[in-house]
Amino acid sequence: MDVVLPCLDEAEALPWVLGRVPAGWRALVVDNGSTDGSARTAREHGATVVTEPRRGFGAACHAGLLASDADIVCFCDCDASLDPGLLPALVSRVADGEADLVLGRRRPTARGAWPLHARAGNAVLARMIRRRTGTRLRDLGPLRAARREALLGLGLTDRRSGYPLQMVVRAADAGWRIAERDVPYRPRTGASKVTGTWRGTVHAVRDMRAVLRQPAADRAVPEAVAGAGAGAGAGGR
């Protein structure tokens, strides 16, 4: 099993994050231009480092997806706000055929774990998703799991902060079963690169609105999803 960890200057958080990756899984740390030694720290803690020079959260996520060779691939933020040790519970719902895309619904564990401006931006996007696709989600969670070939079949093109939203929208347009599972959300280590300020949140919402304005994709269910039966196992690493 592979977990993609997009990374930009997260050397301080990496030891905790990589120490929580389930045994036997491969951590793909996608270095997106770090200057704090994140790549070196990742290697020292057993991760495979993928270099993505093109800046952007989506660019880093997609580079990790392309580098993976697992049947089911997971995504997790690299700032210690989310525990990758929780991923097997998400993967099991995909592997058992209960869902095609599973998102971790963030539940803050402490004051400041999820600032008001970031939570407000998330609520706005959740309403937009409902209007655009009819899919009722409470959180555009960054902790997620899906089958790799099916994700590639979505033809994701956003390489900025709209990537997670585009994944959900195109999956909904394709008729995927999208599920949520509550996960604890901890205060992040270090400063946020996207939603740490009102300005960053506004820019992220602007990027995501552009995704929502895109025309609906073909609603045909991707072959890689349609072929995932209830008894399918979680292949790959």
Salt bridges, closest charged atoms under 4 A:
ASP2 OD2 - ARG26 NH2 2.91
GLU10 OE2 - ARG188 NH2 3.10
GLU10 OE2 - LYS193 NZ 3.02
ASP69 OD1 - ARG26 NH2 3.34
ASP69 OD1 - ARG237 NE 3.04
ASP71 OD2 - ARG147 NH1 2.57
ASP79 OD2 - ARG188 NH1 2.88
ASP83 OD2 - ARG20 NH2 2.64
GLU98 OE1 - ARG93 NE 3.37
ASP100 OD1 - ARG177 NH2 2.77
ASP139 OD1 - ARG106 NH2 2.67
GLU149 OE2 - ARG148 NH1 2.96
ASP173 OD2 - ARG132 NH2 2.92
ASP173 OD1 - ARG219 NH2 3.98
GLU180 OE1 - ARG138 NE 3.20
ASP182 OD1 - ARG105 NH1 3.72
ASP182 OD2 - ARG107 NH1 3.13
ASP207 OD2 - ARG160 NH2 3.27
